């Protein structure tokens, strides 16, 4: 919601700064391009495979933590204090390892976000280039992503998604 609000504010400021009567706007459905272009589809599949592998590791680690917790509880119920302490130490160590794994893999600077940026970033750079090329060719001053704006209404004549997709396919 905040992103949409910021986008709308940027749009309003851009229109005000350039004079709304002379600003020509084009809209692109980035999601449509991401779903239709094979480079994006392949990149997303690659990311999905990586995420699935890490999700499997996460699930294994969580299962191991759950089993250790159950063993420790059982030892507590049976009054086996030595084993309780052993399970407690193992549980603490495995919890620490789990937290490190989560941060290193899923965290803001983790493997998944970095790999996603490295995989998708160049494609989005090319999409930006294609949008600029089409915008300049059609005399458009401002090209916006329909999805990030979430417009309640727009004239279909503003939608240049197909033109941008065609241009994107020419950029290697």
PyMOL CGO cylinders between C-alpha atoms (Angstrom):
from pymol import cmd
from pymol.cgo import CYLINDER

trace = [
    CYLINDER, 0.00, 0.00, 0.00, 2.79, 2.42, 0.90, 0.3, 1, 1, 1, 1, 1, 1,
    CYLINDER, 2.79, 2.42, 0.90, 4.56, 1.68, -2.39, 0.3, 1, 1, 1, 1, 1, 1,
    CYLINDER, 4.56, 1.68, -2.39, 1.39, 2.55, -4.32, 0.3, 1, 1, 1, 1, 1, 1,
    CYLINDER, 1.39, 2.55, -4.32, 0.99, 5.76, -2.36, 0.3, 1, 1, 1, 1, 1, 1,
    CYLINDER, 0.99, 5.76, -2.36, 4.61, 6.72, -3.08, 0.3, 1, 1, 1, 1, 1, 1,
    CYLINDER, 4.61, 6.72, -3.08, 4.09, 5.91, -6.78, 0.3, 1, 1, 1, 1, 1, 1,
    CYLINDER, 4.09, 5.91, -6.78, 0.99, 8.07, -6.93, 0.3, 1, 1, 1, 1, 1, 1,
    CYLINDER, 0.99, 8.07, -6.93, 2.77, 10.93, -5.16, 0.3, 1, 1, 1, 1, 1, 1,
    CYLINDER, 2.77, 10.93, -5.16, 5.68, 10.65, -7.60, 0.3, 1, 1, 1, 1, 1, 1,
    CYLINDER, 5.68, 10.65, -7.60, 3.24, 10.66, -10.50, 0.3, 1, 1, 1, 1, 1, 1,
    CYLINDER, 3.24, 10.66, -10.50, 1.44, 13.73, -9.20, 0.3, 1, 1, 1, 1, 1, 1,
    CYLINDER, 1.44, 13.73, -9.20, 4.74, 15.55, -8.61, 0.3, 1, 1, 1, 1, 1, 1,
    CYLINDER, 4.74, 15.55, -8.61, 5.97, 14.61, -12.07, 0.3, 1, 1, 1, 1, 1, 1,
    CYLINDER, 5.97, 14.61, -12.07, 2.78, 15.83, -13.70, 0.3, 1, 1, 1, 1, 1, 1,
    CYLINDER, 2.78, 15.83, -13.70, 2.83, 19.05, -11.70, 0.3, 1, 1, 1, 1, 1, 1,
    CYLINDER, 2.83, 19.05, -11.70, 6.48, 19.74, -12.47, 0.3, 1, 1, 1, 1, 1, 1,
    CYLINDER, 6.48, 19.74, -12.47, 6.13, 19.20, -16.21, 0.3, 1, 1, 1, 1, 1, 1,
    CYLINDER, 6.13, 19.20, -16.21, 2.63, 20.60, -16.71, 0.3, 1, 1, 1, 1, 1, 1,
    CYLINDER, 2.63, 20.60, -16.71, -0.12, 17.97, -16.79, 0.3, 1, 1, 1, 1, 1, 1,
    CYLINDER, -0.12, 17.97, -16.79, -1.53, 19.13, -20.13, 0.3, 1, 1, 1, 1, 1, 1,
    CYLINDER, -1.53, 19.13, -20.13, 1.67, 18.32, -22.00, 0.3, 1, 1, 1, 1, 1, 1,
    CYLINDER, 1.67, 18.32, -22.00, 2.77, 15.15, -20.18, 0.3, 1, 1, 1, 1, 1, 1,
    CYLINDER, 2.77, 15.15, -20.18, 2.24, 11.96, -22.18, 0.3, 1, 1, 1, 1, 1, 1,
    CYLINDER, 2.24, 11.96, -22.18, 1.97, 8.83, -20.07, 0.3, 1, 1, 1, 1, 1, 1,
    CYLINDER, 1.97, 8.83, -20.07, 2.40, 5.19, -21.02, 0.3, 1, 1, 1, 1, 1, 1,
    CYLINDER, 2.40, 5.19, -21.02, 1.49, 2.25, -18.83, 0.3, 1, 1, 1, 1, 1, 1,
    CYLINDER, 1.49, 2.25, -18.83, 3.20, -1.14, -18.80, 0.3, 1, 1, 1, 1, 1, 1,
    CYLINDER, 3.20, -1.14, -18.80, 1.95, -4.28, -17.08, 0.3, 1, 1, 1, 1, 1, 1,
    CYLINDER, 1.95, -4.28, -17.08, 5.29, -5.58, -15.82, 0.3, 1, 1, 1, 1, 1, 1,
    CYLINDER, 5.29, -5.58, -15.82, 3.67, -8.72, -14.37, 0.3, 1, 1, 1, 1, 1, 1,
    CYLINDER, 3.67, -8.72, -14.37, 2.34, -9.61, -17.82, 0.3, 1, 1, 1, 1, 1, 1,
    CYLINDER, 2.34, -9.61, -17.82, 5.82, -9.29, -19.31, 0.3, 1, 1, 1, 1, 1, 1,
    CYLINDER, 5.82, -9.29, -19.31, 7.39, -11.32, -16.48, 0.3, 1, 1, 1, 1, 1, 1,
    CYLINDER, 7.39, -11.32, -16.48, 4.81, -14.07, -17.06, 0.3, 1, 1, 1, 1, 1, 1,
    CYLINDER, 4.81, -14.07, -17.06, 5.13, -14.10, -20.87, 0.3, 1, 1, 1, 1, 1, 1,
    CYLINDER, 5.13, -14.10, -20.87, 8.83, -13.66, -21.59, 0.3, 1, 1, 1, 1, 1, 1,
    CYLINDER, 8.83, -13.66, -21.59, 10.81, -16.90, -21.50, 0.3, 1, 1, 1, 1, 1, 1,
    CYLINDER, 10.81, -16.90, -21.50, 13.89, -15.27, -19.98, 0.3, 1, 1, 1, 1, 1, 1,
    CYLINDER, 13.89, -15.27, -19.98, 11.85, -14.20, -16.97, 0.3, 1, 1, 1, 1, 1, 1,
    CYLINDER, 11.85, -14.20, -16.97, 10.09, -17.56, -16.82, 0.3, 1, 1, 1, 1, 1, 1,
    CYLINDER, 10.09, -17.56, -16.82, 13.42, -19.46, -16.86, 0.3, 1, 1, 1, 1, 1, 1,
    CYLINDER, 13.42, -19.46, -16.86, 14.92, -17.13, -14.26, 0.3, 1, 1, 1, 1, 1, 1,
    CYLINDER, 14.92, -17.13, -14.26, 11.90, -17.56, -12.00, 0.3, 1, 1, 1, 1, 1, 1,
    CYLINDER, 11.90, -17.56, -12.00, 12.08, -21.36, -12.33, 0.3, 1, 1, 1, 1, 1, 1,
    CYLINDER, 12.08, -21.36, -12.33, 15.76, -21.23, -11.39, 0.3, 1, 1, 1, 1, 1, 1,
    CYLINDER, 15.76, -21.23, -11.39, 14.92, -19.16, -8.32, 0.3, 1, 1, 1, 1, 1, 1,
    CYLINDER, 14.92, -19.16, -8.32, 12.01, -21.46, -7.43, 0.3, 1, 1, 1, 1, 1, 1,
    CYLINDER, 12.01, -21.46, -7.43, 14.29, -24.53, -7.55, 0.3, 1, 1, 1, 1, 1, 1,
    CYLINDER, 14.29, -24.53, -7.55, 16.83, -22.82, -5.30, 0.3, 1, 1, 1, 1, 1, 1,
    CYLINDER, 16.83, -22.82, -5.30, 14.14, -21.69, -2.84, 0.3, 1, 1, 1, 1, 1, 1,
    CYLINDER, 14.14, -21.69, -2.84, 12.62, -25.19, -2.76, 0.3, 1, 1, 1, 1, 1, 1,
    CYLINDER, 12.62, -25.19, -2.76, 16.02, -26.68, -1.91, 0.3, 1, 1, 1, 1, 1, 1,
    CYLINDER, 16.02, -26.68, -1.91, 16.54, -24.22, 0.93, 0.3, 1, 1, 1, 1, 1, 1,
    CYLINDER, 16.54, -24.22, 0.93, 12.95, -24.71, 2.13, 0.3, 1, 1, 1, 1, 1, 1,
    CYLINDER, 12.95, -24.71, 2.13, 13.69, -28.44, 2.33, 0.3, 1, 1, 1, 1, 1, 1,
    CYLINDER, 13.69, -28.44, 2.33, 16.78, -27.74, 4.42, 0.3, 1, 1, 1, 1, 1, 1,
    CYLINDER, 16.78, -27.74, 4.42, 14.77, -25.40, 6.64, 0.3, 1, 1, 1, 1, 1, 1,
    CYLINDER, 14.77, -25.40, 6.64, 12.11, -28.05, 7.18, 0.3, 1, 1, 1, 1, 1, 1,
    CYLINDER, 12.11, -28.05, 7.18, 14.77, -30.66, 8.03, 0.3, 1, 1, 1, 1, 1, 1,
    CYLINDER, 14.77, -30.66, 8.03, 16.34, -28.33, 10.58, 0.3, 1, 1, 1, 1, 1, 1,
    CYLINDER, 16.34, -28.33, 10.58, 12.96, -27.52, 12.12, 0.3, 1, 1, 1, 1, 1, 1,
    CYLINDER, 12.96, -27.52, 12.12, 12.12, -31.21, 12.36, 0.3, 1, 1, 1, 1, 1, 1,
    CYLINDER, 12.12, -31.21, 12.36, 15.45, -31.88, 14.07, 0.3, 1, 1, 1, 1, 1, 1,
    CYLINDER, 15.45, -31.88, 14.07, 14.75, -29.07, 16.57, 0.3, 1, 1, 1, 1, 1, 1,
    CYLINDER, 14.75, -29.07, 16.57, 11.29, -30.46, 17.26, 0.3, 1, 1, 1, 1, 1, 1,
    CYLINDER, 11.29, -30.46, 17.26, 12.65, -33.96, 17.83, 0.3, 1, 1, 1, 1, 1, 1,
    CYLINDER, 12.65, -33.96, 17.83, 15.32, -32.68, 20.22, 0.3, 1, 1, 1, 1, 1, 1,
    CYLINDER, 15.32, -32.68, 20.22, 12.71, -30.68, 22.10, 0.3, 1, 1, 1, 1, 1, 1,
    CYLINDER, 12.71, -30.68, 22.10, 10.51, -33.75, 22.45, 0.3, 1, 1, 1, 1, 1, 1,
    CYLINDER, 10.51, -33.75, 22.45, 13.47, -35.86, 23.66, 0.3, 1, 1, 1, 1, 1, 1,
    CYLINDER, 13.47, -35.86, 23.66, 14.34, -33.20, 26.22, 0.3, 1, 1, 1, 1, 1, 1,
    CYLINDER, 14.34, -33.20, 26.22, 10.74, -33.03, 27.47, 0.3, 1, 1, 1, 1, 1, 1,
    CYLINDER, 10.74, -33.03, 27.47, 10.60, -36.80, 27.74, 0.3, 1, 1, 1, 1, 1, 1,
    CYLINDER, 10.60, -36.80, 27.74, 13.86, -36.83, 29.73, 0.3, 1, 1, 1, 1, 1, 1,
    CYLINDER, 13.86, -36.83, 29.73, 12.45, -34.10, 32.01, 0.3, 1, 1, 1, 1, 1, 1,
    CYLINDER, 12.45, -34.10, 32.01, 9.30, -36.10, 32.65, 0.3, 1, 1, 1, 1, 1, 1,
    CYLINDER, 9.30, -36.10, 32.65, 11.37, -39.19, 33.47, 0.3, 1, 1, 1, 1, 1, 1,
    CYLINDER, 11.37, -39.19, 33.47, 13.70, -37.22, 35.77, 0.3, 1, 1, 1, 1, 1, 1,
    CYLINDER, 13.70, -37.22, 35.77, 16.81, -37.96, 33.70, 0.3, 1, 1, 1, 1, 1, 1,
    CYLINDER, 16.81, -37.96, 33.70, 18.61, -34.71, 34.57, 0.3, 1, 1, 1, 1, 1, 1,
    CYLINDER, 18.61, -34.71, 34.57, 21.91, -35.59, 32.86, 0.3, 1, 1, 1, 1, 1, 1,
    CYLINDER, 21.91, -35.59, 32.86, 20.13, -36.29, 29.58, 0.3, 1, 1, 1, 1, 1, 1,
    CYLINDER, 20.13, -36.29, 29.58, 17.99, -33.16, 29.96, 0.3, 1, 1, 1, 1, 1, 1,
    CYLINDER, 17.99, -33.16, 29.96, 21.13, -31.05, 30.18, 0.3, 1, 1, 1, 1, 1, 1,
    CYLINDER, 21.13, -31.05, 30.18, 22.68, -32.84, 27.20, 0.3, 1, 1, 1, 1, 1, 1,
    CYLINDER, 22.68, -32.84, 27.20, 19.52, -32.27, 25.09, 0.3, 1, 1, 1, 1, 1, 1,
    CYLINDER, 19.52, -32.27, 25.09, 19.34, -28.64, 26.25, 0.3, 1, 1, 1, 1, 1, 1,
    CYLINDER, 19.34, -28.64, 26.25, 22.91, -27.98, 25.04, 0.3, 1, 1, 1, 1, 1, 1,
    CYLINDER, 22.91, -27.98, 25.04, 22.27, -29.76, 21.73, 0.3, 1, 1, 1, 1, 1, 1,
    CYLINDER, 22.27, -29.76, 21.73, 19.01, -27.85, 21.30, 0.3, 1, 1, 1, 1, 1, 1,
    CYLINDER, 19.01, -27.85, 21.30, 20.76, -24.53, 21.96, 0.3, 1, 1, 1, 1, 1, 1,
    CYLINDER, 20.76, -24.53, 21.96, 23.51, -25.34, 19.46, 0.3, 1, 1, 1, 1, 1, 1,
    CYLINDER, 23.51, -25.34, 19.46, 21.05, -26.54, 16.80, 0.3, 1, 1, 1, 1, 1, 1,
    CYLINDER, 21.05, -26.54, 16.80, 18.90, -23.43, 17.40, 0.3, 1, 1, 1, 1, 1, 1,
    CYLINDER, 18.90, -23.43, 17.40, 21.94, -21.21, 16.88, 0.3, 1, 1, 1, 1, 1, 1,
    CYLINDER, 21.94, -21.21, 16.88, 22.79, -23.07, 13.66, 0.3, 1, 1, 1, 1, 1, 1,
    CYLINDER, 22.79, -23.07, 13.66, 19.17, -22.78, 12.53, 0.3, 1, 1, 1, 1, 1, 1,
    CYLINDER, 19.17, -22.78, 12.53, 19.11, -19.02, 13.15, 0.3, 1, 1, 1, 1, 1, 1,
    CYLINDER, 19.11, -19.02, 13.15, 22.38, -18.56, 11.24, 0.3, 1, 1, 1, 1, 1, 1,
    CYLINDER, 22.38, -18.56, 11.24, 20.99, -20.63, 8.38, 0.3, 1, 1, 1, 1, 1, 1,
    CYLINDER, 20.99, -20.63, 8.38, 17.81, -18.55, 8.27, 0.3, 1, 1, 1, 1, 1, 1,
    CYLINDER, 17.81, -18.55, 8.27, 19.73, -15.27, 8.27, 0.3, 1, 1, 1, 1, 1, 1,
    CYLINDER, 19.73, -15.27, 8.27, 22.33, -16.40, 5.73, 0.3, 1, 1, 1, 1, 1, 1,
    CYLINDER, 22.33, -16.40, 5.73, 19.72, -17.92, 3.44, 0.3, 1, 1, 1, 1, 1, 1,
    CYLINDER, 19.72, -17.92, 3.44, 16.44, -16.02, 3.79, 0.3, 1, 1, 1, 1, 1, 1,
    CYLINDER, 16.44, -16.02, 3.79, 17.59, -12.79, 5.47, 0.3, 1, 1, 1, 1, 1, 1,
    CYLINDER, 17.59, -12.79, 5.47, 17.65, -9.39, 3.80, 0.3, 1, 1, 1, 1, 1, 1,
    CYLINDER, 17.65, -9.39, 3.80, 21.25, -9.89, 2.63, 0.3, 1, 1, 1, 1, 1, 1,
    CYLINDER, 21.25, -9.89, 2.63, 20.90, -13.66, 2.37, 0.3, 1, 1, 1, 1, 1, 1,
    CYLINDER, 20.90, -13.66, 2.37, 21.59, -16.08, -0.43, 0.3, 1, 1, 1, 1, 1, 1,
    CYLINDER, 21.59, -16.08, -0.43, 18.05, -16.05, -1.81, 0.3, 1, 1, 1, 1, 1, 1,
    CYLINDER, 18.05, -16.05, -1.81, 17.61, -12.26, -2.08, 0.3, 1, 1, 1, 1, 1, 1,
    CYLINDER, 17.61, -12.26, -2.08, 21.13, -11.84, -3.49, 0.3, 1, 1, 1, 1, 1, 1,
    CYLINDER, 21.13, -11.84, -3.49, 20.64, -14.62, -6.04, 0.3, 1, 1, 1, 1, 1, 1,
    CYLINDER, 20.64, -14.62, -6.04, 17.23, -13.23, -6.99, 0.3, 1, 1, 1, 1, 1, 1,
    CYLINDER, 17.23, -13.23, -6.99, 18.74, -9.78, -7.54, 0.3, 1, 1, 1, 1, 1, 1,
    CYLINDER, 18.74, -9.78, -7.54, 21.60, -11.24, -9.57, 0.3, 1, 1, 1, 1, 1, 1,
    CYLINDER, 21.60, -11.24, -9.57, 19.22, -13.33, -11.68, 0.3, 1, 1, 1, 1, 1, 1,
    CYLINDER, 19.22, -13.33, -11.68, 16.35, -10.90, -12.17, 0.3, 1, 1, 1, 1, 1, 1,
    CYLINDER, 16.35, -10.90, -12.17, 18.18, -7.58, -11.92, 0.3, 1, 1, 1, 1, 1, 1,
    CYLINDER, 18.18, -7.58, -11.92, 19.73, -7.65, -15.42, 0.3, 1, 1, 1, 1, 1, 1,
    CYLINDER, 19.73, -7.65, -15.42, 16.37, -8.64, -16.90, 0.3, 1, 1, 1, 1, 1, 1,
    CYLINDER, 16.37, -8.64, -16.90, 14.63, -5.72, -15.19, 0.3, 1, 1, 1, 1, 1, 1,
    CYLINDER, 14.63, -5.72, -15.19, 17.43, -3.42, -16.43, 0.3, 1, 1, 1, 1, 1, 1,
    CYLINDER, 17.43, -3.42, -16.43, 16.69, -4.58, -19.98, 0.3, 1, 1, 1, 1, 1, 1,
    CYLINDER, 16.69, -4.58, -19.98, 12.97, -4.11, -19.39, 0.3, 1, 1, 1, 1, 1, 1,
    CYLINDER, 12.97, -4.11, -19.39, 13.67, -0.55, -18.27, 0.3, 1, 1, 1, 1, 1, 1,
    CYLINDER, 13.67, -0.55, -18.27, 15.75, -0.02, -21.41, 0.3, 1, 1, 1, 1, 1, 1,
    CYLINDER, 15.75, -0.02, -21.41, 12.95, -1.41, -23.59, 0.3, 1, 1, 1, 1, 1, 1,
    CYLINDER, 12.95, -1.41, -23.59, 10.40, 0.83, -21.86, 0.3, 1, 1, 1, 1, 1, 1,
    CYLINDER, 10.40, 0.83, -21.86, 12.60, 3.86, -22.48, 0.3, 1, 1, 1, 1, 1, 1,
    CYLINDER, 12.60, 3.86, -22.48, 13.11, 2.94, -26.15, 0.3, 1, 1, 1, 1, 1, 1,
    CYLINDER, 13.11, 2.94, -26.15, 9.37, 2.54, -26.72, 0.3, 1, 1, 1, 1, 1, 1,
    CYLINDER, 9.37, 2.54, -26.72, 8.60, 5.67, -24.72, 0.3, 1, 1, 1, 1, 1, 1,
    CYLINDER, 8.60, 5.67, -24.72, 11.00, 7.79, -26.78, 0.3, 1, 1, 1, 1, 1, 1,
    CYLINDER, 11.00, 7.79, -26.78, 9.77, 6.27, -30.06, 0.3, 1, 1, 1, 1, 1, 1,
    CYLINDER, 9.77, 6.27, -30.06, 6.12, 7.01, -29.16, 0.3, 1, 1, 1, 1, 1, 1,
    CYLINDER, 6.12, 7.01, -29.16, 6.80, 10.44, -27.65, 0.3, 1, 1, 1, 1, 1, 1,
    CYLINDER, 6.80, 10.44, -27.65, 5.92, 9.33, -24.13, 0.3, 1, 1, 1, 1, 1, 1,
    CYLINDER, 5.92, 9.33, -24.13, 7.27, 11.39, -21.24, 0.3, 1, 1, 1, 1, 1, 1,
    CYLINDER, 7.27, 11.39, -21.24, 6.54, 8.98, -18.41, 0.3, 1, 1, 1, 1, 1, 1,
    CYLINDER, 6.54, 8.98, -18.41, 6.21, 5.17, -18.43, 0.3, 1, 1, 1, 1, 1, 1,
    CYLINDER, 6.21, 5.17, -18.43, 4.71, 3.61, -15.30, 0.3, 1, 1, 1, 1, 1, 1,
    CYLINDER, 4.71, 3.61, -15.30, 4.06, 0.06, -14.12, 0.3, 1, 1, 1, 1, 1, 1,
    CYLINDER, 4.06, 0.06, -14.12, 0.32, -0.60, -13.95, 0.3, 1, 1, 1, 1, 1, 1,
    CYLINDER, 0.32, -0.60, -13.95, 0.81, -3.13, -11.13, 0.3, 1, 1, 1, 1, 1, 1,
    CYLINDER, 0.81, -3.13, -11.13, 2.65, -0.79, -8.80, 0.3, 1, 1, 1, 1, 1, 1,
    CYLINDER, 2.65, -0.79, -8.80, 0.11, 1.99, -9.32, 0.3, 1, 1, 1, 1, 1, 1,
    CYLINDER, 0.11, 1.99, -9.32, -2.99, -0.13, -8.93, 0.3, 1, 1, 1, 1, 1, 1,
    CYLINDER, -2.99, -0.13, -8.93, -5.15, 2.27, -10.97, 0.3, 1, 1, 1, 1, 1, 1,
    CYLINDER, -5.15, 2.27, -10.97, -8.88, 2.01, -10.56, 0.3, 1, 1, 1, 1, 1, 1,
    CYLINDER, -8.88, 2.01, -10.56, -9.29, 3.07, -14.19, 0.3, 1, 1, 1, 1, 1, 1,
    CYLINDER, -9.29, 3.07, -14.19, -7.08, 3.88, -17.15, 0.3, 1, 1, 1, 1, 1, 1,
    CYLINDER, -7.08, 3.88, -17.15, -7.71, 4.22, -20.86, 0.3, 1, 1, 1, 1, 1, 1,
    CYLINDER, -7.71, 4.22, -20.86, -6.49, 1.17, -22.74, 0.3, 1, 1, 1, 1, 1, 1,
    CYLINDER, -6.49, 1.17, -22.74, -4.75, 3.51, -25.20, 0.3, 1, 1, 1, 1, 1, 1,
    CYLINDER, -4.75, 3.51, -25.20, -2.20, 4.26, -22.44, 0.3, 1, 1, 1, 1, 1, 1,
    CYLINDER, -2.20, 4.26, -22.44, -1.19, 0.59, -22.20, 0.3, 1, 1, 1, 1, 1, 1,
    CYLINDER, -1.19, 0.59, -22.20, 2.03, 0.01, -24.15, 0.3, 1, 1, 1, 1, 1, 1,
    CYLINDER, 2.03, 0.01, -24.15, 2.79, -3.39, -22.62, 0.3, 1, 1, 1, 1, 1, 1,
    CYLINDER, 2.79, -3.39, -22.62, 2.77, -5.28, -25.94, 0.3, 1, 1, 1, 1, 1, 1,
    CYLINDER, 2.77, -5.28, -25.94, 5.10, -2.74, -27.56, 0.3, 1, 1, 1, 1, 1, 1,
    CYLINDER, 5.10, -2.74, -27.56, 7.50, -2.92, -24.61, 0.3, 1, 1, 1, 1, 1, 1,
    CYLINDER, 7.50, -2.92, -24.61, 7.40, -6.73, -24.63, 0.3, 1, 1, 1, 1, 1, 1,
    CYLINDER, 7.40, -6.73, -24.63, 8.24, -6.77, -28.34, 0.3, 1, 1, 1, 1, 1, 1,
    CYLINDER, 8.24, -6.77, -28.34, 11.12, -4.33, -27.78, 0.3, 1, 1, 1, 1, 1, 1,
    CYLINDER, 11.12, -4.33, -27.78, 12.31, -6.30, -24.73, 0.3, 1, 1, 1, 1, 1, 1,
    CYLINDER, 12.31, -6.30, -24.73, 12.58, -9.43, -26.85, 0.3, 1, 1, 1, 1, 1, 1,
    CYLINDER, 12.58, -9.43, -26.85, 15.01, -7.65, -29.18, 0.3, 1, 1, 1, 1, 1, 1,
    CYLINDER, 15.01, -7.65, -29.18, 17.38, -6.70, -26.37, 0.3, 1, 1, 1, 1, 1, 1,
    CYLINDER, 17.38, -6.70, -26.37, 19.91, -9.40, -25.56, 0.3, 1, 1, 1, 1, 1, 1,
]
cmd.load_cgo(trace, "trace")
